[in-house]
Amino acid sequence: MMNMQAFCSSAAMQEHPLRRLSDFLVEEKRKVTSGDYEGSRFVGYVLEIGYTTATIITSDAFKKAVGGIPRNSLLIMVPAEYEKYPPHFSLLRVLETADEPLKQEKQQTYFELHKKSMPELDVFTQSELQWGALKTAVLGMYYPHPDRPNAVELSGDLNNIVSAHKYLVYAPSDELLDLIINATVPQENRCDIGTLRLTECRLPLPGQTMHTVPVAISTNDFKGTRTAMFGKTRTGKSNIVKIIAESVILTTRRTPTEEDPRTHTVGQVIFDINGEYANDNPQDDSASLATAHADDCQIYAITPKANTPSRPLRLDFYAHPDLSHHILNTFIREQERHPSDYVSSFLSVEIPSFEQIEGMENPGDQIRARRKILMYWAILHRAGFTPNMETIRELGGVNPRFARRTRTAVYQSVDQTPPPSISTLEELAHEFELFAQQDREGDRLRSTSGDHNLFDSDDEALLGFLAPRSRSASGPRKIQRYRIYHDPNATNFVTEIIRLVVQGQTVILDLSNAHPEVMNYFSRWLSEEIFAHQVDLFSSNALNDHYIQLYFEEAHNLFPADEQKIVDIYSRIAKEGAKYHLGMVYSTQSPSTISRDLLAQTENFFVTHISSRPEVTKLANLNVAYEDLIEDILQTKTQGYVRMLTRSHRFVIPVQANKFTPQPSSRRCA
Ligand SMILES: Nc1ncnc2c1ncn2[C@@H]1O[C@H](COP(=O)(O)OP(=O)(O)OP(=O)(O)O)[C@@H](O)[C@H]1O
């Protein structure tokens, strides 16, 4: 590889990012030779060097000239004879102050001076005392990428170390910091997430300004990967999630074609527990993600909000009897640990779907299966679930088709005449109630052929719920409270959402004000369907560039640390998601409450303030890159001040995240 001089004069290297290094060093050298130290970035020499740490010596004057060297500052170490080598530098992070060889003597001098009441120090003593040492971590080495033109490679180790006196240490300029932080981030699909912020303290040294180095992320790093947001409440996690979700919208857009109508290569589903992605926040004076990207986002809400256009996160319980019965089953069992026997029997019934009935060959089986649905419809009707009669007619109407002879006998037993045919849900419910009564009180009703009972055990369970044997039992009234999840005009939202997501839309599920169990239910159901959809694409070799991103908040509820938990959809997404192009972004306050599997698989981390030492230590144990940052995470509390580590970064970057201000155009992204 060519040395620095040859590198600078080579026409092919004119655009190379490491030219910034050579320009920087040439300028520093000029300052030394001309004696003009104004604006010099030199900070000192290396006292001791190892493969992982280096101790540097510096003076107050150098520190002042570069605007201070706070903890976690990034410094660069270059060979003193840098011209002889290809352009490269090692990156150091300041960890703490270190003992220097003359510490004892300096303390002795200072002590003596004060003892002799001589607080005014002469310039020579001052100059003696102002030197100090800093311990730094060696983060790695930047050098020209061996395989790619105009690119930089960062290694986590050093290729060689020589004696300490052969190195010089500088505080990088903003241009070099930009290279240090952003050069390893893919050029494609970039967005700014914030600016480099080395300290929480914003007081610049006299005559100095703070760094203003934008920090870029690439959405390539988030596609199909796992991203964690850790930090106490109100520290800015959701704000970052909004920036990431928006950057996905902006950078993955494509022109739909007839063969491939997708608007984006990445579809997204945001499980919005607090309604903050779906709804504008007038207090914050901020537009939501959905408002800013109305063409790219679709909201589904359990409780629709007046100012937010949304589709209902509801189901037509009549049109999807199998699913809605399943929902009732989940809700009731979550409400009551030990429901009464008749309720339990009703919940245990397998209500067939219309598709299953269509697949049945025997017409008798079809009629019996349909009757189960009709019994269930009668229950819904008695519980006050409003039907869409057009849908009911399309689904085959309400006639249970009992034999005329049986009907006449049943109605006559209560001195009634059967209507010629059943055409309303009221007539249907009444007929089933009479049949149930007759079946219990008289001889068991028999099938037309006479070789078996008219009702099997599932029918009995359904009728037992429609018309309970005990007068005090609530029967259908028990499910009245779940009418809020029913909408006679709703389609199956899961199918609809999957279609939208596959098309590249961002679907926001506004789950605010919903019961936690309801939230969990909808989240799980949708996650299962999305997972199954991606698995299908994978097994039919059609995954290509079809990605889906899922965003979960309060992730400890979905991915608990409890190892005993059964493997469910969430742990599958955590473990196998990458294979199926399923990415996820999850937020929680405490890393220790999250499943170890998920933590171990997480590629990107965003950490705001955490106030518990065990939590931060857990994070550091999980990812060694956070080891040196424990104190900072514990001490600094500014909203949006985040320590970021993405797949493209080899070390943690302290960033002040931008406050989310929706970008309707592609202004923030490249
Ligand atoms: N980068 C930022 N700059 C300025 N203000 C911010 C920034 N990030 C967040 N905030 C403000 O901090 C407050 C909390 O932000 P946010 O809701 O993102 O926090 P959170 O960690 O997600 O909270 P929770 O865990 O309670 O959901 C909001 O008022 C938001 O406007």
The ligand as a Tripos MOL2 file, in Angstrom:
@<TRIPOS>MOLECULE
LIG
   31    33     1     0     0
SMALL
NO_CHARGES

@<TRIPOS>ATOM
      1 N1        -33.8800   14.2290   21.2430 N.pl3     1 LIG1
      2 C1        -34.7450   14.9420   21.9520 C.ar      1 LIG1
      3 N2        -34.6200   16.2580   22.0530 N.ar      1 LIG1
      4 C2        -35.4880   16.9850   22.7870 C.ar      1 LIG1
      5 N3        -36.5370   16.4610   23.4460 N.ar      1 LIG1
      6 C3        -36.7270   15.1510   23.3820 C.ar      1 LIG1
      7 C4        -35.8390   14.3210   22.6370 C.ar      1 LIG1
      8 N4        -36.2730   13.0520   22.7450 N.ar      1 LIG1
      9 C5        -37.3800   13.0900   23.4990 C.ar      1 LIG1
     10 N5        -37.6540   14.3390   23.8880 N.ar      1 LIG1
     11 C6        -38.7990   14.7450   24.7230 C.3       1 LIG1
     12 O1        -38.7890   13.9480   25.8780 O.3       1 LIG1
     13 C7        -40.1010   13.5190   26.2180 C.3       1 LIG1
     14 C8        -40.1340   12.0050   26.3310 C.3       1 LIG1
     15 O2        -39.7760   11.4260   25.0950 O.3       1 LIG1
     16 P1        -40.1880    9.9710   24.6750 P.3       1 LIG1
     17 O3        -41.6550    9.7950   24.7450 O.co2     1 LIG1
     18 O4        -39.5200    9.6950   23.3790 O.co2     1 LIG1
     19 O5        -39.5170    9.1440   25.8630 O.3       1 LIG1
     20 P2        -39.6300    7.5900   26.1660 P.3       1 LIG1
     21 O6        -38.3060    7.1860   26.7340 O.co2     1 LIG1
     22 O7        -40.0900    6.8500   24.9670 O.co2     1 LIG1
     23 O8        -40.7300    7.5710   27.2770 O.3       1 LIG1
     24 P3        -41.6660    6.3100   27.6980 P.3       1 LIG1
     25 O9        -40.7560    5.1930   28.0910 O.co2     1 LIG1
     26 O10       -42.4250    6.8840   28.8510 O.co2     1 LIG1
     27 O11       -42.5120    6.0110   26.4960 O.co2     1 LIG1
     28 C9        -41.0330   14.0580   25.1270 C.3       1 LIG1
     29 O12       -41.6600   15.2200   25.6110 O.3       1 LIG1
     30 C10       -40.1030   14.4140   23.9950 C.3       1 LIG1
     31 O13       -40.5810   15.5210   23.2830 O.3       1 LIG1
@<TRIPOS>BOND
     1     1     2 1
     2     2     3 ar
     3     2     7 ar
     4     3     4 ar
     5     4     5 ar
     6     5     6 ar
     7     6     7 ar
     8     6    10 ar
     9     7     8 ar
    10     8     9 ar
    11     9    10 ar
    12    10    11 1
    13    11    12 1
    14    11    30 1
    15    12    13 1
    16    13    14 1
    17    13    28 1
    18    14    15 1
    19    15    16 1
    20    16    17 2
    21    16    18 1
    22    16    19 1
    23    19    20 1
    24    20    21 2
    25    20    22 1
    26    20    23 1
    27    23    24 1
    28    24    25 2
    29    24    26 1
    30    24    27 1
    31    28    29 1
    32    28    30 1
    33    30    31 1
@<TRIPOS>SUBSTRUCTURE
     1 LIG1         1 GROUP 0 **** ****
